[in-house]
Amino acid sequence: MIAIACMIGFVAISAAMLLCLYRVLVGPDMPTRVLALDTLTINAIALVVLAGIYWGTELYFEAALLFAMVGFLTTVAYCKYMLRGNVME
Amino acid sequence: MIDYGELAISVLICLGAFFLFVGSFGLAKLPDLMRRLHGPTKATTLGVGSMLIASMLFFILERGIVSIQELLITTFLFLTAPVTAQMISKAHILRDKTDRKNLSPTGRDVGWSVIDSPKPKEAD
């Protein structure tokens, strides 16, 4: 039962990532693209956690934690760049 | 005989996947950025939250391991998601000049907080 639920989850999250990718490519302005990249990172975290459930290993949680941290940092850096025209001042 | 733990894990996985898909679908479909922010910020925290609860339940019930990393990921995501949403909307307000004309007046002697200066206007 868990394997079937994992397959449904894989399909749904992959479709969600494709929709985010569409918004990254098409998105009319820059904050929309940054928001789409942030959502893509959150979907990637969910995909990694789901892969950890499917294969039954705990190794993937460190990858998910790294994704969470790096995704937050990149979003904040992009927003800082959009607001100030500079990342480090 | 149904295994209720397995059933709960499966339902949580399907619920999380549904919420993640709805969030990204809202991001792709809604017309402008302030409305697009609603989808990802609410739905993906719910989606990732239920996915991580499913993972914790799986490792407790099936493997007998209590793992702390899920709680770490949940705490970190729930702390950082509002911060990113606020920064993106602030960047949008500062960059988009056309939306500023549609703002209603504040009715006080100071203007809107991000756009105008925080000091009260000089009385003529």
Backbone of each chain as ProteinMPNN parsed JSONL, in Angstrom:
{"seq_chain_A": "MIAIACMIGFVAISAAMLLCLYRVLVGPDMPTRVLALDTLTINAIALVVLAGIYWGTELYFEAALLFAMVGFLTTVAYCKYMLRGNVME", "coords_chain_A": {"N_chain_A": [[0.83, -1.21, 0.0], [1.945, 1.201, 0.808], [3.856, 1.454, -1.177], [2.326, 1.92, -3.475], [1.124, 4.359, -2.783], [3.443, 5.886, -2.66], [4.166, 5.858, -5.353], [2.022, 7.324, -6.466], [2.538, 9.742, -5.188], [5.099, 10.348, -6.263], [4.421, 10.814, -8.957], [2.636, 13.013, -8.718], [4.258, 14.985, -7.507], [6.238, 15.261, -9.43], [4.735, 16.304, -11.554], [4.021, 18.72, -10.353], [6.55, 19.903, -10.164], [7.112, 20.24, -12.855], [5.185, 22.174, -13.502], [6.15, 24.308, -11.963], [8.566, 24.699, -13.271], [7.66, 25.561, -15.738], [6.704, 28.061, -14.911], [9.093, 29.235, -14.15], [10.37, 29.453, -16.633], [8.555, 30.934, -18.238], [7.5, 32.982, -16.699], [6.535, 36.362, -16.161], [7.953, 38.459, -14.804], [10.829, 39.228, -12.658], [10.581, 38.711, -9.748], [8.563, 36.733, -9.816], [9.856, 34.602, -11.044], [11.773, 34.044, -9.097], [10.128, 33.242, -6.991], [9.051, 30.949, -8.16], [11.354, 29.374, -8.338], [11.861, 29.005, -5.617], [9.611, 27.501, -4.879], [10.126, 25.275, -6.431], [12.368, 24.271, -5.098], [11.188, 23.518, -2.664], [9.48, 21.516, -3.555], [11.429, 19.721, -4.393], [12.563, 19.004, -1.939], [10.399, 17.6, -0.811], [10.282, 15.504, -2.636], [12.726, 14.199, -2.191], [12.388, 13.358, 0.473], [10.267, 11.613, 0.093], [11.48, 9.713, -1.536], [13.209, 8.679, 0.367], [11.332, 7.384, 2.032], [10.384, 5.469, 0.227], [12.579, 3.829, -0.511], [13.345, 3.187, 2.006], [15.533, 4.146, 3.548], [17.54, 6.079, 5.82], [19.312, 7.861, 4.856], [18.713, 9.97, 3.229], [17.773, 12.186, 4.543], [19.616, 14.083, 5.348], [20.297, 15.177, 2.903], [17.833, 16.382, 2.289], [17.683, 18.287, 4.314], [19.898, 19.881, 3.675], [19.019, 20.827, 1.198], [16.854, 22.386, 2.076], [18.15, 24.405, 3.584], [19.957, 25.587, 1.689], [18.182, 26.362, -0.303], [16.626, 28.316, 1.021], [18.656, 30.196, 1.533], [19.461, 30.93, -1.095], [17.092, 32.078, -2.062], [16.803, 34.29, -0.352], [19.14, 35.65, -1.04], [18.668, 36.279, -3.751], [16.411, 37.966, -3.423], [17.522, 40.03, -1.942], [19.307, 40.955, -3.842], [17.494, 41.888, -5.755], [16.278, 43.912, -4.311], [18.335, 45.69, -3.48], [20.249, 45.758, -5.491], [22.603, 44.473, -5.083], [24.459, 41.887, -3.444], [26.227, 41.328, -1.277], [27.055, 43.844, 0.95]], "CA_chain_A": [[0.0, 0.0, 0.0], [2.839, 2.359, 0.862], [4.534, 1.582, -2.476], [1.384, 2.556, -4.418], [1.018, 5.769, -2.384], [4.687, 6.553, -3.058], [4.121, 6.08, -6.804], [1.117, 8.465, -6.686], [3.255, 10.931, -4.75], [6.142, 10.679, -7.243], [3.795, 11.399, -10.157], [2.077, 14.337, -8.411], [5.329, 15.955, -7.262], [6.904, 15.541, -10.714], [3.867, 17.236, -12.288], [4.149, 20.031, -9.702], [7.839, 20.485, -10.535], [7.01, 20.704, -14.251], [4.445, 23.441, -13.489], [7.082, 25.341, -11.472], [9.545, 24.951, -14.331], [6.952, 26.411, -16.698], [6.655, 29.425, -14.383], [10.456, 29.776, -14.211], [10.723, 29.806, -18.01], [7.621, 31.873, -18.856], [7.164, 34.022, -15.739], [6.775, 37.65, -16.796], [8.948, 39.332, -14.162], [11.869, 38.541, -11.901], [10.117, 38.089, -8.497], [7.816, 35.507, -10.099], [10.821, 33.521, -11.291], [12.382, 33.67, -7.815], [9.104, 32.478, -6.257], [8.953, 29.626, -8.779], [12.543, 28.61, -7.94], [11.674, 28.62, -4.22], [8.643, 26.4, -4.862], [10.831, 24.115, -6.998], [13.204, 23.71, -4.034], [10.327, 22.845, -1.676], [9.062, 20.259, -4.178], [12.574, 18.809, -4.393], [12.669, 18.465, -0.575], [9.362, 16.579, -0.648], [10.659, 14.347, -3.467], [13.827, 13.488, -1.518], [11.817, 12.669, 1.639], [9.462, 10.497, -0.424], [12.427, 8.668, -1.96], [13.658, 8.037, 1.602], [10.298, 6.44, 2.479], [10.218, 4.392, -0.751], [13.686, 2.88, -0.396], [13.506, 2.815, 3.401], [16.815, 4.498, 4.15], [17.574, 7.37, 6.493], [20.429, 8.655, 4.338], [18.282, 11.085, 2.401], [17.308, 13.344, 5.314], [20.654, 15.111, 5.309], [20.14, 15.861, 1.609], [16.654, 17.247, 2.368], [18.031, 19.418, 5.184], [20.772, 20.758, 2.895], [18.166, 21.494, 0.214], [16.073, 23.425, 2.761], [19.016, 25.536, 3.941], [20.495, 26.264, 0.508], [17.06, 27.008, -0.977], [16.307, 29.56, 1.741], [19.738, 31.171, 1.331], [19.432, 31.475, -2.457], [15.944, 32.978, -2.217], [17.102, 35.549, 0.336], [20.161, 36.369, -1.806], [18.01, 36.86, -4.924], [15.561, 39.09, -3.0], [18.437, 41.109, -1.571], [19.818, 41.523, -5.092], [16.434, 42.668, -6.404], [15.963, 45.107, -3.529], [19.443, 46.624, -3.329], [21.176, 45.716, -6.607], [23.872, 43.987, -4.579], [24.198, 40.83, -2.488], [27.007, 41.63, -0.069], [27.415, 45.261, 0.959]], "C_chain_A": [[0.859, 1.253, 0.0], [3.522, 2.557, -0.484], [3.628, 2.275, -3.492], [1.25, 4.041, -4.09], [2.263, 6.541, -2.784], [4.684, 6.828, -4.555], [3.213, 7.265, -7.139], [1.819, 9.766, -6.32], [4.333, 11.348, -5.73], [5.545, 11.373, -8.46], [3.32, 12.818, -9.878], [3.183, 15.372, -8.223], [6.078, 16.26, -8.553], [6.074, 16.493, -11.556], [3.966, 18.634, -11.697], [5.455, 20.704, -10.08], [7.825, 20.965, -11.976], [6.26, 22.03, -14.319], [5.338, 24.585, -12.999], [8.088, 25.705, -12.546], [8.947, 25.818, -15.436], [6.947, 27.854, -16.206], [8.05, 30.051, -14.367], [10.761, 30.253, -15.626], [9.865, 30.94, -18.54], [7.466, 33.15, -18.035], [7.489, 35.439, -16.173], [7.83, 38.514, -16.106], [9.859, 38.526, -13.228], [11.385, 37.983, -10.553], [9.308, 36.825, -8.714], [8.763, 34.339, -10.325], [11.473, 33.076, -9.989], [11.411, 32.843, -6.977], [8.988, 31.073, -6.825], [10.165, 28.772, -8.417], [12.421, 28.141, -6.495], [10.704, 27.441, -4.108], [9.255, 25.119, -5.42], [11.705, 23.453, -5.937], [12.36, 22.948, -3.019], [9.822, 21.523, -2.237], [10.2, 19.246, -4.192], [12.776, 18.199, -3.014], [11.653, 17.345, -0.376], [9.704, 15.326, -1.44], [11.759, 13.526, -2.801], [13.305, 12.717, -0.307], [11.005, 11.453, 1.201], [10.345, 9.36, -0.925], [12.985, 7.945, -0.746], [12.646, 7.055, 2.139], [10.281, 5.223, 1.554], [11.319, 3.356, -0.632], [14.018, 2.543, 1.049], [14.868, 3.105, 3.994], [16.714, 5.876, 4.799], [18.605, 8.312, 5.895], [19.966, 9.945, 3.67], [17.912, 12.319, 3.2], [18.347, 14.453, 5.347], [20.569, 15.895, 4.002], [18.956, 16.815, 1.654], [16.952, 18.484, 3.213], [18.922, 20.413, 4.447], [19.976, 21.522, 1.848], [17.401, 22.637, 0.864], [16.936, 24.646, 3.042], [19.466, 26.31, 2.715], [19.388, 26.98, -0.272], [16.687, 28.318, -0.314], [17.381, 30.62, 1.477], [19.698, 31.768, -0.068], [18.265, 32.426, -2.649], [16.225, 34.323, -1.559], [18.137, 36.343, -0.445], [19.557, 37.017, -3.049], [17.168, 38.071, -4.541], [16.414, 40.282, -2.625], [18.978, 41.786, -2.83], [18.764, 42.375, -5.784], [16.167, 43.957, -5.649], [17.076, 46.133, -3.593], [20.374, 46.682, -4.523], [22.527, 45.148, -6.244], [23.567, 42.878, -3.575], [24.924, 41.093, -1.178], [27.38, 43.105, -0.098], [28.427, 45.519, 2.066]], "O_chain_A": [[0.569, 2.23, -0.691], [3.749, 3.693, -0.899], [4.085, 3.109, -4.273], [1.259, 4.884, -4.987], [2.179, 7.698, -3.196], [5.134, 7.885, -4.996], [3.556, 8.106, -7.97], [1.718, 10.764, -7.034], [4.492, 12.535, -6.015], [6.072, 12.376, -8.941], [3.555, 13.725, -10.676], [3.075, 16.497, -8.711], [6.511, 17.393, -8.76], [6.618, 17.388, -12.201], [3.993, 19.622, -12.431], [5.495, 21.915, -10.296], [8.447, 21.977, -12.3], [6.632, 22.916, -15.089], [5.295, 25.69, -13.54], [8.427, 26.876, -12.718], [9.616, 26.687, -15.996], [7.163, 28.775, -16.993], [8.186, 31.261, -14.549], [11.339, 31.324, -15.812], [10.378, 31.827, -19.223], [7.32, 34.245, -18.579], [8.637, 35.705, -16.529], [8.545, 39.247, -16.79], [9.683, 37.323, -13.039], [11.749, 36.854, -10.226], [9.356, 35.92, -7.88], [8.514, 33.226, -9.862], [11.705, 31.885, -9.783], [11.805, 31.869, -6.335], [8.843, 30.108, -6.074], [10.025, 27.566, -8.21], [12.821, 27.024, -6.167], [10.939, 26.504, -3.345], [8.952, 24.02, -4.955], [11.782, 22.226, -5.871], [12.747, 21.873, -2.561], [9.737, 20.529, -1.516], [9.968, 18.049, -4.022], [13.118, 17.022, -2.902], [11.98, 16.282, 0.152], [9.45, 14.212, -0.982], [11.729, 12.296, -2.842], [13.706, 11.578, -0.069], [11.043, 10.402, 1.841], [10.009, 8.187, -0.762], [13.215, 6.737, -0.799], [13.023, 6.001, 2.651], [10.178, 4.087, 2.017], [11.053, 2.154, -0.648], [14.88, 1.702, 1.301], [15.318, 2.369, 4.872], [15.918, 6.72, 4.388], [18.764, 9.438, 6.367], [20.733, 10.901, 3.557], [17.747, 13.395, 2.625], [17.998, 15.634, 5.373], [20.744, 17.114, 3.985], [19.035, 17.926, 1.131], [16.53, 19.591, 2.877], [18.743, 21.625, 4.564], [20.211, 22.709, 1.623], [17.3, 23.725, 0.297], [16.529, 25.778, 2.783], [19.376, 27.538, 2.685], [19.606, 28.055, -0.83], [16.457, 29.319, -0.992], [17.07, 31.785, 1.231], [19.878, 32.975, -0.228], [18.401, 33.456, -3.308], [15.926, 35.373, -2.128], [18.046, 37.569, -0.519], [19.881, 38.159, -3.376], [17.193, 39.088, -5.233], [16.074, 41.42, -2.948], [19.097, 43.01, -2.892], [19.068, 43.435, -6.33], [15.864, 44.984, -6.257], [16.807, 47.325, -3.745], [21.223, 47.572, -4.581], [23.494, 45.308, -6.989], [22.527, 42.917, -2.918], [24.319, 41.084, -0.106], [27.965, 43.571, -1.076], [28.866, 46.654, 2.249]]}, "seq_chain_B": "MIDYGELAISVLICLGAFFLFVGSFGLAKLPDLMRRLHGPTKATTLGVGSMLIASMLFFILERGIVSIQELLITTFLFLTAPVTAQMISKAHILRDKTDRKNLSPTGRDVGWSVIDSPKPKEAD", "coords_chain_B": {"N_chain_B": [[-7.719, -8.073, 7.498], [-6.837, -4.865, 8.197], [-3.887, -2.976, 8.117], [-3.474, -0.411, 10.184], [-1.522, 1.514, 10.638], [0.024, 1.502, 8.304], [-1.974, 2.299, 6.539], [-2.447, 4.907, 7.5], [0.032, 6.101, 6.927], [0.047, 5.934, 4.122], [-2.199, 7.512, 3.468], [-1.345, 9.989, 4.443], [0.854, 10.456, 2.766], [-0.409, 10.653, 0.251], [-2.044, 12.884, 0.734], [-0.135, 14.903, 1.213], [1.16, 14.949, -1.299], [-0.977, 15.783, -2.88], [-1.453, 18.375, -1.838], [0.98, 19.631, -2.467], [0.892, 19.527, -5.243], [-1.37, 21.115, -5.72], [-0.465, 23.591, -4.765], [1.641, 24.213, -6.587], [0.184, 24.227, -8.919], [-1.499, 26.41, -8.492], [0.476, 28.365, -8.491], [1.221, 28.274, -11.184], [-1.127, 28.999, -12.485], [-2.504, 31.315, -11.475], [-3.088, 34.914, -11.894], [-1.363, 37.274, -11.201], [1.613, 38.346, -9.301], [1.154, 38.804, -6.532], [-1.138, 37.309, -6.097], [-0.189, 34.867, -6.892], [1.524, 34.223, -4.838], [-0.009, 33.078, -2.826], [-0.55, 30.34, -3.335], [1.962, 28.615, -3.249], [2.993, 29.371, -0.632], [1.129, 28.61, 1.328], [0.136, 26.037, 0.628], [2.402, 24.434, 0.138], [3.76, 24.305, 2.572], [1.932, 22.863, 4.105], [1.907, 20.525, 2.53], [4.622, 19.573, 2.545], [4.815, 19.321, 5.279], [2.918, 17.253, 5.94], [4.062, 15.218, 4.474], [6.477, 14.879, 5.84], [5.534, 14.11, 8.345], [4.442, 11.658, 7.615], [6.821, 10.346, 6.955], [8.129, 10.258, 9.45], [6.304, 8.629, 10.879], [6.522, 6.301, 9.338], [9.195, 5.521, 9.818], [9.088, 5.12, 12.56], [7.061, 3.151, 12.934], [7.578, 1.052, 11.068], [10.327, 0.556, 11.074], [11.157, 0.984, 13.662], [12.771, 3.064, 14.487], [13.447, 6.153, 15.964], [13.616, 9.149, 14.473], [15.239, 12.289, 14.323], [15.729, 14.126, 12.392], [13.598, 14.803, 10.667], [12.0, 16.464, 12.243], [13.768, 18.589, 12.478], [13.921, 19.461, 9.777], [11.243, 20.188, 9.389], [10.92, 22.262, 11.31], [12.789, 24.111, 10.328], [11.78, 24.662, 7.746], [9.231, 25.714, 8.377], [9.973, 27.958, 9.735], [11.33, 29.451, 7.787], [9.696, 29.779, 5.519], [7.645, 31.917, 5.741], [9.401, 34.106, 5.847], [10.711, 34.132, 3.33], [8.461, 34.54, 1.697], [7.622, 37.069, 2.522], [9.883, 38.586, 1.807], [9.912, 38.302, -0.984], [7.472, 39.496, -1.682], [7.969, 42.09, -0.828], [10.086, 42.844, -2.515], [8.638, 42.788, -4.883], [6.777, 44.882, -4.443], [8.512, 47.068, -4.324], [9.625, 47.044, -6.857], [7.577, 47.195, -8.754], [6.042, 49.686, -10.401], [3.509, 50.335, -11.345], [1.505, 49.311, -9.737], [1.445, 50.96, -7.565], [-0.142, 53.201, -7.873], [-2.678, 52.277, -7.482], [-3.018, 51.912, -4.782], [-4.843, 52.397, -1.779], [-5.404, 55.448, 0.135], [-3.649, 55.951, 3.265], [-4.803, 57.319, 5.364], [-3.541, 58.504, 7.492], [-0.863, 60.499, 8.919], [1.46, 59.426, 7.957], [2.808, 57.587, 5.142], [2.507, 54.563, 3.11], [4.306, 51.749, 4.415], [6.627, 50.499, 3.246], [7.102, 51.93, 0.919], [6.965, 54.788, 1.26], [8.608, 57.412, 3.196], [9.479, 56.861, 6.642], [9.101, 59.02, 8.339], [6.756, 61.461, 9.566], [4.783, 63.53, 7.335], [5.604, 66.95, 6.588], [3.67, 69.545, 7.969], [1.923, 71.906, 6.003]], "CA_chain_B": [[-7.223, -7.196, 8.573], [-6.117, -3.727, 7.635], [-2.83, -2.398, 8.95], [-3.877, 0.991, 10.261], [-0.347, 2.373, 10.521], [0.333, 1.593, 6.878], [-3.041, 3.11, 5.94], [-2.223, 6.311, 7.866], [1.189, 6.593, 6.173], [-0.342, 6.103, 2.718], [-3.098, 8.665, 3.363], [-0.552, 11.216, 4.621], [1.662, 10.68, 1.554], [-1.297, 11.139, -0.821], [-2.475, 14.237, 1.102], [0.986, 15.804, 0.979], [1.363, 15.089, -2.744], [-2.091, 16.597, -3.38], [-1.259, 19.787, -1.483], [2.107, 20.152, -3.238], [0.445, 19.744, -6.623], [-2.281, 22.266, -5.745], [0.342, 24.801, -4.621], [2.339, 24.531, -7.837], [-0.832, 24.549, -9.931], [-1.867, 27.802, -8.254], [1.588, 29.205, -8.964], [1.237, 28.352, -12.642], [-2.373, 29.448, -13.079], [-3.038, 32.605, -11.024], [-2.661, 35.944, -12.854], [-0.213, 38.148, -10.897], [2.505, 37.788, -8.285], [0.58, 38.818, -5.19], [-2.045, 36.17, -5.98], [0.586, 33.626, -7.016], [2.184, 33.904, -3.574], [-0.884, 32.309, -1.938], [-0.458, 28.901, -3.552], [3.126, 27.963, -2.657], [3.294, 29.593, 0.784], [0.258, 27.858, 2.228], [-0.032, 24.628, 0.289], [3.609, 23.602, 0.217], [4.099, 23.988, 3.962], [1.055, 21.739, 4.472], [2.322, 19.334, 1.803], [5.872, 19.045, 3.085], [4.537, 18.929, 6.658], [2.308, 15.921, 6.047], [5.042, 14.248, 3.969], [7.465, 14.589, 6.888], [4.858, 13.312, 9.381], [4.386, 10.291, 7.075], [8.16, 9.751, 7.049], [8.377, 9.925, 10.857], [5.47, 7.472, 11.213], [7.084, 5.132, 8.662], [10.412, 5.02, 10.477], [8.762, 4.64, 13.91], [6.231, 1.94, 12.918], [8.107, -0.059, 10.274], [11.716, 0.266, 11.392], [11.442, 1.125, 15.079], [13.795, 4.086, 14.711], [12.929, 7.507, 16.129], [14.613, 10.031, 13.843], [15.031, 13.693, 14.702], [15.982, 14.99, 11.237], [12.342, 15.325, 10.123], [11.603, 17.613, 13.056], [14.665, 19.687, 12.094], [13.506, 19.983, 8.474], [9.947, 20.858, 9.569], [11.133, 23.538, 11.997], [13.496, 25.041, 9.445], [10.885, 25.117, 6.67], [8.15, 26.544, 8.909], [10.536, 29.262, 10.1], [11.84, 30.238, 6.67], [8.715, 30.035, 4.454], [7.104, 33.277, 5.808], [10.451, 35.101, 5.57], [10.892, 34.24, 1.886], [7.265, 35.146, 1.091], [7.638, 38.494, 2.818], [10.929, 39.263, 1.031], [9.512, 38.344, -2.39], [6.427, 40.508, -1.871], [8.604, 43.399, -0.657], [10.779, 43.126, -3.773], [7.609, 43.081, -5.888], [6.229, 46.225, -4.186], [9.492, 48.095, -4.651], [9.977, 47.064, -8.281], [6.435, 47.416, -9.633], [5.6, 51.074, -10.24], [2.119, 50.539, -11.759], [0.577, 48.964, -8.658], [1.439, 51.948, -6.487], [-1.233, 54.172, -8.062], [-3.94, 51.679, -7.054], [-3.092, 51.782, -3.329], [-5.742, 53.358, -1.139], [-4.674, 56.283, 1.088], [-3.573, 55.335, 4.583], [-5.636, 58.041, 6.312], [-2.748, 58.996, 8.616], [0.12, 61.444, 8.409], [2.558, 58.716, 7.3], [2.337, 56.819, 4.009], [2.713, 53.116, 3.195], [5.54, 51.599, 5.173], [7.811, 50.155, 2.461], [7.323, 52.847, -0.189], [7.215, 56.158, 1.689], [9.56, 57.538, 4.288], [8.793, 56.622, 7.917], [8.843, 60.248, 9.091], [5.515, 62.125, 9.177], [4.927, 64.634, 6.384], [5.597, 68.287, 7.194], [2.413, 70.272, 7.761], [2.173, 73.149, 5.258]], "C_chain_B": [[-6.387, -6.079, 7.965], [-5.064, -3.26, 8.64], [-3.039, -0.892, 9.011], [-2.702, 1.949, 10.157], [0.023, 2.6, 9.068], [-0.687, 2.471, 6.154], [-2.821, 4.585, 6.236], [-1.058, 6.894, 7.083], [0.806, 6.863, 4.722], [-1.226, 7.328, 2.535], [-2.316, 9.966, 3.503], [0.294, 11.514, 3.393], [0.783, 11.247, 0.437], [-1.753, 12.561, -0.549], [-1.361, 15.248, 0.826], [1.227, 16.038, -0.497], [0.274, 15.956, -3.357], [-1.862, 18.07, -3.079], [-0.106, 20.403, -2.262], [1.684, 20.443, -4.67], [-0.462, 20.957, -6.708], [-1.494, 23.579, -5.636], [1.03, 25.184, -5.914], [1.356, 24.864, -8.954], [-1.316, 25.982, -9.763], [-0.789, 28.747, -8.709], [1.556, 29.358, -10.467], [0.001, 29.04, -13.192], [-2.762, 30.882, -12.722], [-2.389, 33.771, -11.77], [-1.482, 36.824, -12.45], [0.489, 37.7, -9.614], [1.884, 37.758, -6.904], [-0.437, 37.704, -5.002], [-1.3, 34.853, -6.109], [1.262, 33.238, -5.719], [1.317, 33.003, -2.688], [-0.67, 30.811, -2.076], [0.727, 28.269, -2.851], [3.259, 28.15, -1.15], [2.384, 28.789, 1.695], [0.299, 26.378, 1.905], [1.258, 23.839, 0.455], [4.037, 23.37, 1.649], [3.22, 22.845, 4.464], [1.538, 20.443, 3.833], [3.583, 18.728, 2.37], [5.668, 18.602, 4.521], [3.937, 17.538, 6.75], [3.228, 14.848, 5.491], [6.057, 13.879, 5.048], [6.83, 13.829, 8.048], [4.748, 11.857, 8.927], [5.735, 9.596, 7.211], [8.484, 9.355, 8.489], [7.592, 8.691, 11.272], [6.035, 6.2, 10.597], [8.28, 4.595, 9.426], [10.141, 4.571, 11.906], [8.062, 3.283, 13.833], [6.907, 0.775, 12.215], [9.524, -0.443, 10.692], [12.021, 0.322, 12.884], [12.538, 2.119, 15.397], [13.073, 5.415, 14.921], [13.967, 8.464, 15.575], [14.231, 11.494, 14.066], [15.108, 14.598, 13.482], [14.709, 15.576, 10.648], [11.875, 16.541, 10.9], [12.452, 18.83, 12.725], [14.211, 20.32, 10.784], [12.198, 20.751, 8.608], [10.124, 22.22, 10.218], [11.763, 24.555, 11.067], [12.568, 25.564, 8.355], [9.801, 26.042, 7.202], [8.676, 27.888, 9.378], [10.85, 30.101, 8.875], [10.789, 30.554, 5.616], [8.08, 31.424, 4.559], [8.13, 34.34, 5.473], [10.637, 35.264, 4.07], [9.686, 34.897, 1.226], [7.259, 36.646, 1.316], [8.691, 39.215, 1.979], [10.548, 39.357, -0.435], [8.445, 39.409, -2.608], [6.988, 41.913, -1.705], [9.355, 43.807, -1.92], [9.785, 43.484, -4.864], [7.053, 44.493, -5.704], [7.23, 47.292, -4.621], [9.788, 48.171, -6.136], [8.819, 47.491, -9.163], [5.877, 48.818, -9.414], [4.105, 51.23, -10.532], [1.137, 50.235, -10.636], [0.462, 50.057, -7.613], [0.293, 52.935, -6.615], [-2.546, 53.615, -7.543], [-4.069, 51.549, -5.54], [-4.044, 52.82, -2.76], [-4.93, 54.229, -0.172], [-4.716, 55.685, 2.486], [-4.456, 56.035, 5.596], [-4.895, 58.532, 7.535], [-1.716, 59.956, 8.052], [1.39, 60.76, 7.922], [1.977, 57.844, 6.193], [2.512, 55.326, 4.238], [4.126, 52.823, 3.617], [6.745, 51.328, 4.284], [8.152, 51.268, 1.482], [7.721, 54.241, 0.299], [8.173, 56.184, 2.87], [8.82, 57.403, 5.624], [8.478, 57.887, 8.694], [7.515, 60.845, 8.654], [5.763, 63.286, 8.227], [4.865, 65.968, 7.119], [4.256, 68.96, 6.923], [2.699, 71.594, 7.076], [1.537, 74.322, 5.978]], "O_chain_B": [[-5.372, -6.319, 7.311], [-5.319, -3.166, 9.841], [-2.814, -0.181, 8.031], [-2.847, 3.063, 9.654], [0.298, 3.724, 8.646], [-0.338, 3.271, 5.285], [-2.981, 5.428, 5.354], [-1.123, 8.034, 6.623], [1.187, 7.886, 4.153], [-1.05, 8.094, 1.587], [-2.574, 10.932, 2.785], [0.446, 12.673, 3.008], [1.17, 12.197, -0.243], [-1.846, 13.369, -1.473], [-1.612, 16.319, 0.272], [1.469, 17.168, -0.921], [0.545, 16.768, -4.242], [-2.05, 18.922, -3.948], [-0.186, 21.559, -2.676], [2.061, 21.464, -5.246], [-0.355, 21.747, -7.646], [-1.805, 24.554, -6.32], [1.011, 26.351, -6.304], [1.652, 25.678, -9.829], [-1.523, 26.694, -10.746], [-1.081, 29.813, -9.252], [1.83, 30.44, -10.986], [0.066, 29.621, -14.275], [-3.293, 31.6, -13.569], [-1.257, 33.643, -12.237], [-0.644, 37.107, -13.307], [0.022, 36.793, -8.926], [2.063, 36.785, -6.171], [-0.601, 37.197, -3.892], [-1.7, 33.844, -5.528], [1.55, 32.061, -5.501], [1.851, 32.242, -1.882], [-0.612, 30.09, -1.08], [0.537, 27.462, -1.942], [3.601, 27.2, -0.445], [2.83, 28.325, 2.745], [0.476, 25.55, 2.799], [1.215, 22.682, 0.873], [4.63, 22.33, 1.938], [3.701, 21.957, 5.168], [1.582, 19.397, 4.481], [3.635, 17.531, 2.649], [6.269, 17.619, 4.954], [4.392, 16.721, 7.551], [3.204, 13.707, 5.951], [6.454, 12.72, 5.165], [7.487, 12.999, 8.677], [4.93, 10.934, 9.721], [5.801, 8.411, 7.538], [9.031, 8.282, 8.742], [8.13, 7.804, 11.936], [6.037, 5.145, 11.232], [8.392, 3.392, 9.664], [10.873, 3.732, 12.431], [8.414, 2.362, 14.57], [6.835, -0.361, 12.685], [9.886, -1.62, 10.669], [13.028, -0.228, 13.331], [13.168, 2.038, 16.452], [12.185, 5.767, 14.145], [15.063, 8.588, 16.121], [13.06, 11.871, 14.004], [14.609, 15.722, 13.52], [14.714, 16.714, 10.178], [11.414, 17.525, 10.32], [11.955, 19.955, 12.69], [14.12, 21.542, 10.672], [12.04, 21.824, 8.027], [9.563, 23.214, 9.758], [11.34, 25.71, 11.011], [12.56, 26.76, 8.064], [9.475, 27.043, 6.564], [7.926, 28.864, 9.42], [10.667, 31.318, 8.894], [10.962, 31.518, 4.871], [7.974, 32.088, 3.528], [7.79, 35.365, 4.882], [10.713, 36.388, 3.574], [9.839, 35.708, 0.313], [6.931, 37.412, 0.41], [8.445, 40.318, 1.491], [10.819, 40.371, -1.077], [8.492, 40.144, -3.595], [6.53, 42.84, -2.375], [9.282, 44.958, -2.351], [10.042, 44.372, -5.677], [6.876, 45.223, -6.679], [6.85, 48.3, -5.216], [10.161, 49.23, -6.639], [9.039, 48.088, -10.216], [5.304, 49.105, -8.363], [3.483, 52.162, -10.022], [0.059, 50.827, -10.577], [-0.506, 50.09, -6.853], [-0.2, 53.454, -5.614], [-3.445, 54.381, -7.196], [-5.114, 51.122, -5.05], [-4.057, 53.973, -3.193], [-3.876, 53.799, 0.298], [-5.673, 55.006, 2.858], [-4.834, 55.427, 6.598], [-5.518, 58.934, 8.518], [-1.688, 60.203, 6.846], [2.323, 61.447, 7.507], [0.827, 57.412, 6.266], [2.647, 54.864, 5.371], [5.053, 53.541, 3.242], [7.813, 51.884, 4.542], [9.326, 51.538, 1.228], [8.696, 54.815, -0.185], [8.506, 55.156, 3.458], [7.657, 57.792, 5.724], [7.669, 57.849, 9.621], [7.167, 60.749, 7.477], [6.8, 63.947, 8.289], [4.175, 66.107, 8.129], [3.763, 68.95, 5.795], [3.594, 72.331, 7.49], [1.633, 75.457, 5.514]]}, "name": "protein", "num_of_chains": 2, "seq": "MIAIACMIGFVAISAAMLLCLYRVLVGPDMPTRVLALDTLTINAIALVVLAGIYWGTELYFEAALLFAMVGFLTTVAYCKYMLRGNVMEMIDYGELAISVLICLGAFFLFVGSFGLAKLPDLMRRLHGPTKATTLGVGSMLIASMLFFILERGIVSIQELLITTFLFLTAPVTAQMISKAHILRDKTDRKNLSPTGRDVGWSVIDSPKPKEAD"}
